Each structure stands twice: as structure tokens, then as C-alpha cells.
Amino acid sequence: MRRNKIPEAIRSFRRVAAMDPPDPDVIGVLGELEESIGNLDDAEHAFARLVRVDPRNTTARSALGRILLARARPGEALRHLELAYEMDPYSPLTRALLARAYQMQGDSSRAGDHWRGVLAMTPEGDSLHAEAQAALVAIPTANPRRPR
């Protein structure tokens, strides 16, 4: 979608999202569009609504966690990310978001556990794989061969 068409698309998706019963797909796309242009308040609102409409939607919980991390609210993010992880432990994106949240809270041990999970789940060359490698190097306790 062309960048100049996004505000128009958002207006259209808002109208459809306001209908009853709510359409989870429309709410999710609205959240993604809002996030893409930096409207984090509206993106958070959309993803929080999607979680209320569909509490078992792991994509919605991960997206809400991502927004909360971007807003420097790791404690709130962890609530949603842990639930997403419980429902789908095989998502490397959710594991990466969990690792970031734990890092923001200063919990290197849990962050390292999740970064190692990301490494195991992603191929070399993948951006999450590279991020996990860099994060693990930066965590002193994550590399037992590293002098302390």
C-alpha cells in the first residue's frame, strides 16, 4: 500500500472495526496500519480491543506486547507475551519479544533463555537470529566461556 493511502485506509478500517459484531481481522489490520505510521496510541487501542474480542489470538497478544515494549512498558508487555508464548511456544518472534522485555527489566537469565530459543528456531541469516546472537554476546551470563 502506498504510504499516502494509509490514512484513507485507516479511516475505512475504523468504520468497519466499529461495526457490531467486531471483525477480528479488520481490527488486526487497523492496528498494523496505525503502527506503521507511528500512531502507537491507536495501535495499542486496536490490539487491546482485538485481545478482548479474541483472547486466544497469539498474534494480537504479541503485537500488543510489541507496542507496549515500544512504549517502554515491559511489565505490561510481559503479561501478553507470556500468554502468547504459553499458547504458541514455537513462535520465534514471540520469544524475541519476550527476550527484549526481560532485558528491559534487567532479567538477563530469562532474556538469555529466550534468545537461545530464538537461535534454535531461526536459520542463520534471519534477522531475529542475528539479533539473538548479538544479544547473547552482550549478556555476560549467557556465554559461560566469556571471562567475568
C-alpha positions as CSV (number, residue, x, y, z in Angstrom):
1,M,0.0,0.0,0.0
2,R,1.3,3.4,-0.9
3,R,2.2,5.5,2.1
4,N,-0.1,8.4,1.1
5,K,-3.1,6.0,1.0
6,I,-2.6,4.7,4.6
7,P,-4.6,7.5,6.3
8,E,-7.5,6.8,4.0
9,A,-7.3,3.1,4.6
10,I,-7.2,3.7,8.4
11,R,-10.5,5.7,8.1
12,S,-12.1,2.9,6.2
13,F,-10.9,0.2,8.6
14,R,-12.0,2.3,11.6
15,R,-15.6,2.4,10.2
16,V,-15.6,-1.3,9.6
17,A,-14.0,-2.0,13.0
18,A,-16.7,0.0,14.8
19,M,-19.4,-2.4,13.5
20,D,-21.0,-5.0,15.7
21,P,-20.1,-7.8,15.9
22,P,-16.4,-6.7,15.5
23,D,-14.3,-8.4,12.9
24,P,-11.0,-9.6,14.4
25,D,-9.2,-9.5,11.1
26,V,-10.2,-5.9,10.5
27,I,-9.2,-4.8,14.0
28,G,-5.8,-6.5,13.5
29,V,-5.2,-4.8,10.1
30,L,-6.2,-1.5,11.7
31,G,-3.6,-2.0,14.5
32,E,-0.9,-2.8,11.9
33,L,-1.8,0.3,9.9
34,E,-1.8,2.6,12.9
35,E,1.6,1.2,14.0
36,S,3.0,1.6,10.5
37,I,2.6,5.3,10.6
38,G,3.6,5.7,14.3
39,N,0.2,6.0,15.9
40,L,1.2,3.9,18.9
41,D,-1.8,5.1,21.0
42,D,-4.3,4.0,18.3
43,A,-2.3,0.8,17.6
44,E,-2.3,-0.1,21.3
45,H,-6.0,0.5,21.4
46,A,-6.7,-1.6,18.4
47,F,-4.6,-4.6,19.6
48,A,-6.0,-4.3,23.1
49,R,-9.5,-4.5,21.6
50,L,-8.5,-7.4,19.5
51,V,-7.3,-9.2,22.6
52,R,-10.7,-8.6,24.3
53,V,-12.5,-9.8,21.2
54,D,-10.3,-12.9,20.8
55,P,-8.3,-13.6,23.9
56,R,-6.6,-16.7,22.4
57,N,-5.2,-14.8,19.4
58,T,-1.5,-15.1,19.9
59,T,-0.7,-12.7,17.0
60,A,-2.8,-10.0,18.7
61,R,-1.1,-10.6,22.1
62,S,2.4,-10.5,20.5
63,A,1.5,-7.3,18.6
64,L,0.2,-5.7,21.8
65,G,3.4,-6.7,23.6
66,R,5.5,-5.2,20.8
67,I,3.6,-1.9,21.1
68,L,4.0,-1.9,24.9
69,L,7.7,-2.5,24.5
70,A,8.0,0.3,22.0
71,R,6.3,2.5,24.7
72,A,8.8,1.3,27.4
73,R,6.2,-0.7,29.3
74,P,7.9,-4.1,29.6
75,G,5.9,-5.2,32.7
76,E,2.6,-4.8,30.8
77,A,4.1,-6.3,27.7
78,L,5.2,-9.4,29.6
79,R,1.6,-10.2,30.6
80,H,0.6,-10.5,27.0
81,L,3.8,-12.1,25.7
82,E,3.9,-14.8,28.3
83,L,0.3,-15.8,27.4
84,A,1.2,-15.8,23.7
85,Y,4.2,-18.0,24.5
86,E,2.1,-20.4,26.5
87,M,-0.4,-20.7,23.6
88,D,2.3,-20.9,20.9
89,P,5.8,-21.8,22.2
90,Y,7.1,-22.2,18.7
91,S,7.0,-18.5,17.6
92,P,10.5,-17.1,17.3
93,L,9.0,-13.6,17.2
94,T,7.2,-14.0,20.5
95,R,10.4,-15.4,22.0
96,A,12.4,-12.4,20.7
97,L,9.8,-10.0,22.2
98,L,10.0,-11.9,25.5
99,A,13.7,-11.6,25.5
100,R,13.6,-7.9,24.8
101,A,11.1,-7.4,27.6
102,Y,13.2,-9.3,30.1
103,Q,16.3,-7.4,29.0
104,M,14.4,-4.1,29.6
105,Q,13.6,-5.3,33.1
106,G,17.2,-6.4,33.7
107,D,16.5,-10.1,33.9
108,S,19.5,-11.4,31.9
109,S,18.9,-15.0,32.7
110,R,15.3,-15.2,31.3
111,A,16.3,-12.9,28.4
112,G,19.2,-15.3,27.6
113,D,16.9,-18.4,27.8
114,H,14.6,-16.8,25.2
115,W,17.4,-15.6,22.9
116,R,18.8,-19.1,22.9
117,G,15.3,-20.3,21.9
118,V,15.3,-17.9,19.1
119,L,18.7,-19.1,17.9
120,A,17.4,-22.7,17.9
121,M,14.3,-21.8,15.9
122,T,15.7,-19.5,13.2
123,P,18.1,-20.1,10.4
124,E,21.4,-18.2,10.1
125,G,20.8,-15.1,8.1
126,D,17.4,-14.4,9.6
127,S,17.2,-11.0,11.3
128,L,16.0,-12.5,14.6
129,H,18.8,-15.0,14.5
130,A,21.3,-12.2,14.1
131,E,19.6,-10.1,16.9
132,A,19.7,-13.1,19.2
133,Q,23.4,-13.7,18.5
134,A,24.3,-10.1,19.3
135,A,22.1,-10.0,22.4
136,L,23.7,-13.2,23.8
137,V,27.2,-11.8,23.3
138,A,26.1,-8.7,25.2
139,I,24.7,-10.8,28.2
140,P,27.7,-11.8,30.4
141,T,26.0,-14.8,31.9
142,A,24.8,-16.1,28.5
143,N,28.3,-17.1,27.4
144,P,30.0,-19.3,30.0
145,R,33.4,-19.1,28.2
146,R,33.5,-15.4,28.5
147,P,35.7,-14.1,31.3
148,R,33.7,-12.3,34.0
